[in-house]
Amino acid sequence: MPDISLTTVFLLCLAAFAAGWVDAVVGGGGLILLPAMLLGLPGSTPAAYALGTNKAVAIVGTTGAAVTYARKAPVDVWTAVRIGLAAVAGSMGGAFFAAGMSSEVLRPVIMVVLLGVAAFVILRPNFGTAPVAGPVTRRRVFAAIGIAGVGIGFYDGLVGPGTGTFLVLALTAVLHLDLVTASATAKIVNCCTNAGALAMFAWQGTVLWQLAAILAVFNLAGATLGARTALKKGTGFVRVVLLTVVLALVTNLAYEQWLA
């Protein structure tokens, strides 16, 4: 493991807890933890190590949130698993190409996709407030497998941050779920994307396992609390958190890219 001060490790633990909470509510916890690791790790550390370590941390918190949701939310587990299996293939493919990506490329890419998310949510005030009545058609399930599974899975392996948020938006739009149920379903899919990407990063040897083990404890605690909060507060709360997180992160990334 690189030489990291105790102060930096402590700050990364706080970031891991916050990332777990946010990821469980609306997804996108990696947008907190990954930038924190890019700043906290020594400058000579390749970006691939931050990406791989982030996956090792995220899979623990995401699994904890998925279990919490599955116990209380009306989740179609079989549909989520089918999307997730497609996402495994997509995320492994993305992770294969991620090894050569530099940290300078990450910030503008993340910022662009976040601005798209923010615009979509703001322009659609009723988005995800209530599910559409009736069963989910086979055509919608196949569309979700392609978009949320293969497409977003590939993005998760390639870049990662924001995957949970994009899954929530895609599942809400394609399967017509409310935001809480979409968040619950996204956690199961996200477990699969994390597993696929982590397998590739581990094979490439770009995971800092000791640091990941420490951060995973805090990420799990934050994720469990976040899932319980979302279940208790409902879709209105999830929407507010979604917009707040997205806009705050866009502002922060813009500052780091052009003003810092």
URTAGI-V144965 format. One record per run of one state. SS is the DSSP state (helix for helix, strand for strand, loop for the rest). FROM is the first residue (numbers start at 1). TO is the last residue. If there is no record, write none. Layout:
BEGIN
ss=<SS	SS>
from=<FROM	FROM>
to=<TO	TO>
END
This chain:
BEGIN
ss=<loop	helix	loop	helix	loop	helix	loop	helix	loop	helix	loop	helix	loop	helix	loop	helix	loop	helix	loop	helix	loop>
from=<1	6	26	30	41	47	73	77	99	103	124	138	159	163	176	179	205	209	234	235	260>
to=<5	25	29	40	46	72	76	98	102	123	137	158	162	175	178	204	208	233	234	259	260>
END
